[in-house]
Amino acid sequence: MAPFLFLLATLSLTTTLVNAYAPRPDCHPFFLDIPIEATSLDLDIIHVDNNIDAVDFAVDFDRWDAPNITSRISSSSNVSETFTIYAELCSPPGNGTVVKKDAIQILTHGAVFDHRYWDVDLKRSEYSYVQAALNAGYTVLNYDRLCNGLSDKPDAYTLGHGLNELQILRVLTEIVRAGTLNSHLHSGSTLPSTPAFDKVVHVGHSSGSQLTTALLTSYGNLSDAAILTGLLFADHLLPTATLALGFTFAPENNPVLFGGYPSGYIVPSDVGRIQAGFFHRVNDTDPAGFTDEALAYAESVKSPLATGEWLSLRGLLNVGPSAEFKGAVEFFAAEFDELVCDGDCRNDYDPAVLQVVYPHAEAVEVYLQPGAGHGLTLHRNASGGYGVMLDFLGKHGL
């Protein structure tokens, strides 16, 4: 069993957080034990045990030459690990909605937030992608990535990184397809019997899109379609984001919520940093912008991540080309994404490059959400964007 540092050492806190998440009645919360052949890395990076270390890490990281990031891996080894992952399985409403019985969506959130990025508990009819997908008849699996939310918090320098998160996404997809989620339940968790699903749609955001991209590259036969939000393979991807987001050592940032996190777990310092990295508006009445309430919500649900995870955003994951993926893929980006395109994604990508990554795909399309920033689900026009995403899936038979 992998180090269960957060979930077991702070059991009462976990219970409080599960209750605070308050899953809607159509979502069933549970924990899964996911066994993988993990990669243990020896990383040459600054260890973060206080806020001063966090700044030193950010300065050092943003000065790295991204193409040579693998030079920071001193060595690696293969180890068998079982990680415990928090998830919610959500079912379509029984109100006349036409249920897509053979299709399920697996949602993979990005950095700085956990699964709640997809299910914003703030006017859900306007902001929650989970709600939109359920209304369209999909079953949804919404989970916390390794190192995030209520999932395991392994060592940030050896096991807490994207290669292991990719294997977890692979296993999650395999057991969802086989209908065997119940056979992987962590002790104490319950889940109604689940069917096998013939069609799996992967939806990612930011680093979750990078994980999804890696899945399509390495295990493309497991996915029938993908929507990659907050990702364009633009030239400016995360240029100086570590400093821009003002990362601090998680336990010092909020001892009450994050006091149980181990060395190497970082989180943006304050709401201003969240705004600068994830939000955009012209003024407070901008119909495509964000409300003050949405910004405050984002700060309240921000989630720490591991430094090893953050490293994996800079090229540790394989991004193509995909030999086996034959489904449809949509790149769904914000027009004014600060983290992906230095604040302006218009004409900041090459469609030919995207096609090269998925040479056998049924379709490769790009959509820019007008007026929005990186945190797509927290802008006023989020629901309109969800319509575009769901129409894309419907157009391709899903």
N, C-alpha and C positions, 0 to 999 in steps of 0.2 A: 504494500500500500504506500502510495506517495505520501510525503509529509502533509498532514491535514492540519497545518498550522493554524489556520484561521477558523475553520468550521468546528474543530473539536476543542481547541484551546479556549475558544470564546463561544461556547455553546449557547449561553444565554443571549449573547449579542446576536448570534445567528438567528435564534428564534424571534427576537425582536425585529430583525431586518426582514425575515420572511413575512411576518405579520405586516410590517410597514409597506411591503411591496403590494399587499392586498390584491392578489390576482383576481380578475373578474370571474364571475361564476362559470363562464364558458372556458376558463383556462385552469388546468390541473397542474399544480406545482409539485416537483419531485426532484430527487437527486439520483444520478446515474453513476455507476462505477465503470469507467472506460479503460480497459487494458490496452496498452500499446507497446510496441518496441520503440522506446524513446531514444532520443539523442541527447547525451550529456556533453555540454560544451565547457571548455576552459576559456573564458573570455578575458581579454586584456582591456578591461574598462575600469573606470573609477568606481569604487564601491561607495554607495550612498547610505550613510547612517545619520545624517543630519541635513539641515537646509544648506549649510555651506558646501557640503559634499555635492548636493543637488545642483548648485550653480556651477561648481567645478566640472561636474559631469556634462552639463549643458554646453559650457564653453568648449570643452574638449570634443564633444560629439559633433557640434556644428562646424568644427574646423576639419573634421575628417574628410578624406576624399572618398565619396560614396562608392565609386566603382571598385575601390580597394578595401572595402569594409571587411572582406573575409580575412584580411591580414590581422584583424583583431581576434580571430579564433586561434588560440594557441594549440589546442588539440580537441578531439572529440572522441566519444566512445558510445557504444550501444548498450542500453540497459532496459530491462523489462520493468515497466511501471504501470500502476493502476491509479488513475486520477478520478476524483469525484467532481462531477459537473452538475451544476444547477440548471434546470430547464422547466419550461412551462409548455404543456401541450394544450392547444386551444382548438375548439370545435366550432364549426359554423352554427349560427343561430337556427332554431327550429321555427322560423316565422315565415315559411314559404320560400326561403332562399334556396336556389338550385344548388345543391351540394355537389362539389367535384369529388366524388368518392374515391377516385384512384389517384388524386394528386395532393401533395403536401408541399408546403414551403418551409425551408430551413433558413432561419434568419441569423446572420452573424454580424454582431455589432462591431464598431471600431474602437479606437483608443479613447480614453477619458470618460467613457460611459459604459454601462453594462447593458443587459437586455432591455432595460427600460427605455433605451433610445428608440426602440421600435414600437413601444406601447406607452406613449406619453400619457401619464395620468393627469391630463389637463385638457378638458374639452376633447375627449377622445374622438368624438365624431369629426373633429377638425385636425387633430394632430397624430392620432394613433394609426400607424401602418397596419398593426395587427388587426385593429377594428375594420379597416378597409378591406383587408384580405379575407377576413371572416365574412363580411357582408357580401363578398364576391363568391363565397362558397368554398373557400380553401380551408383545409386543416393547416395549422401553423405550429411549428416547433421553434420556440424562441428560447435561446440558451445563453448563459454567461460563459464567455471564453475562459480557458485556463488563465489563472492569475487575476481574474476580474469578478466583480460582484460577489456571489455566494459560492463560486467554484473554488477549487483548491488553489492555494497560494504556495507553490513550490519555490525552491531557491531561485532568486531572480537572475543569477549569473550562470547557472548550470542547466536548469530544466525549464525555467520560465521563458520560453521563446517560441517563435513562429513555427519551427519545424515540428515541435511536439503538438502545437495547436492544429497544425494541418492533419496530423495523424488522428487526432481526436475528431475533427470534422469528418474525416474519411470513415471512421468507425461509426459515428453517429448516423451518417448517411446509409451505411450498409445495414445497420440494425433497423433503421426506419423502413428501408426497402423490404427487409425480411419480416417486418412486423414483430420483432423480438425485443422491443424496448423493455418489456417486463422482466426479461431474463438478466438485465443489467441493473436493476434497481438497487440503490444503496440501502443498507439496513435501516428500517423505519419508514421508508418511502412506499407509497402505494400509487397505483396507476390502473385505470380500467384497461381491460384487454384491448389491444390496438391491432388493427388489420395491417397487412402488408400494403405498401403503396407502389404502384407501377411507375408513377411519374413523380420525380423530385425536382423542385425548383429551388435553386440556391440564390438567396438575396443577401448581399453584403454591403457594408458601409466602410469606406476608408480602409483601415488595416484589415477589417473584415472582408472587404472586397479583394484585398491582396491575398488573403487566405483562400478565398473562393477561387481566385485566378489560379493559385497554385494547385487547388484541387482539380480544376479543369485541365491543367497541364499534365498533372501526374496521374489522375484517376478520372479522366474525362468521361468514361463510360458510365460513371455514377450519377451524372447530372443530365437532365433533359432540357434545362434552360437556366439562364443566370441573368440577374440584374445586378450590375456593379455600380453602386452609388458612391459618390465622393472619390472617384478614381478616373483618371484619364491617361495615365502614362505620359503626362506632360513633362516638359523639360525641367520645370521648376519644382517638382514634387518635393515637399518638405525641405526647402532650402535651409532655413534657419529656425525651424519650428520649435526645437528644443528650448532655445532661449526665449522665443516669442511667447510660448505658453507658460513661461515662468514656473517651471516645475520645482516643487518642494518635496521634502521627505514626508511621506504620507502621515506617519504617526505624529509629526510635529504640526502638520497642517490642521488636523482635526483629531486630537487624542481620543475623543469620545467615539467617533465612527471608525477611525483607522488605527487606533492604538494597538491592535493585534497584528498589524502587518509587519513582516520581517524586513531585513536589510534589502535595499535595492528597489523598493516600491515608491513610486513618485506620483504626484498629482498636481495639476495646475494650481497656482497659489490663490487666485481669487476670481471673482466674477468678471473683472475687467479683462483678464487674460482669456477667459472663456468667450467673452464677447468678441475680442479681437480675432480669435482663431476660428470661431464657429458661426458667427452671425454677421448679417449685413442688412442695412436699411438706409434709405435716404433721409427719412425723418420718422417720427413716431406714428404717423398715419400712413406710411408706405404700405400699400396693399400686398406687396410681396415680401415685406420685411418682417421684423419680429416685434412682439409686444414686450413690455417690461416684465410682465408676468412670466412669459416663456423664458426669458433670460434668467430670472430668479429661480425658476424651476430647474433649469440646466445646472446652475451652481449647486442646488440642493441635492442633485442626484449624480454629481460627478463621481467617478470611480478611479481609484489608483490603478496603475499598471506597472509591470516589471521593466527594469532597464534592459533586460535581455529581449523582451518584447519590442521595445522601442528600437533596439538595434536591428531587429529583423525587418523593420519597415524600409530600411535602406538597402535592399537587394539580397537579403539572406534567402528570400523565397524565390522559387522558380516562377517566371512569368511567361513562359511559352517558348516556342509554339506548342500548341496542344495537338497531339496526334490522334486522340480518340474522341474529343468532344465534337458532337455533330448537331447539337441543339442550337437554339437562338440565344444571343447574348445582347443585352442592352447596357451601354455605358450611360448612366444617369448622373449628370454632374450639375453643380450649382454654377450659375452664370458668374458670380463674384466669389469664387472659392479662394480664400486667402492661403490655405495650406496646400492646395493642389496647383494653383495657377498664379500665385502672387496676386490674387485679388481680381483676376479677369480671365475667364476661361474661353472667351470668344476667340475662335480661330487659334487657340493655343494647343492644338493637337493635330495629329496627322491621321485621317481615317485609314490610310493605307497601312500605317504601322499597326493599328488595331486589327485590321484584317489579317495581317501576317501572324499575329498571335493566335488567331483562331482560323486557320486555313480551311478547315472542313466544316465550319459552322453553317447552319441553315441560314443565319442572318447575323450581321454585326451592325448594330445601330447606335447612334449617339443622340442624346437629348440633353439640352441645357435648360435647367429650371430657372425661369426669368427672375432676376432680382434677388435670388437666394444666396446665402453663404453656406459654408461646409456642413453645418448642422441642419440638413434638409428637413428633418421631421419637426423642427421647432420654428419654422417660418409660417406666416399667415397663409401662404398658398400651398401648404403641404398636401392637403387633400386633393387639389387639382393635379399635383404631381403623381399622387397615388393612382389617379385615374389613368394617367399616361402609362404607368408601369403595368397596371392590370390589363389595359387594352393591348399592350405589347404581348403579354402572355396569351390573351385570348386570340389574338391575330395568328399566333403560332400554335394553336390547338391545345393550349393548356389552361 
